[in-house]
């Protein structure tokens, strides 16, 4: 099963490392990643494989949001189908 991770906030050192470490701890594999910096704003989208994660997606999403608060970023994890449905016009 795939999920989409979005990370946004003010740019600083270590964001990708911290988010990647969180995903690794959850046994989640990064399949694709795109990130950009606009002025001082950081934005990243990752497609991840959650099939080997032992936690349900809702728990991972809650933990990611909390981790995001701890590092001063907005971090969201959504099932790929939900993300696609929300962004299809």
Secondary structure, DSSP 8 states (H G I E B T S, - for coil): -EEEEEEEEE--TTHHHHHHHHHHHTT-EEEEEEEEEETTEEEEEEEEE-TT-SS-HHHHHHHHHHHHHHHTSEEEEEEHHHHHHHT--
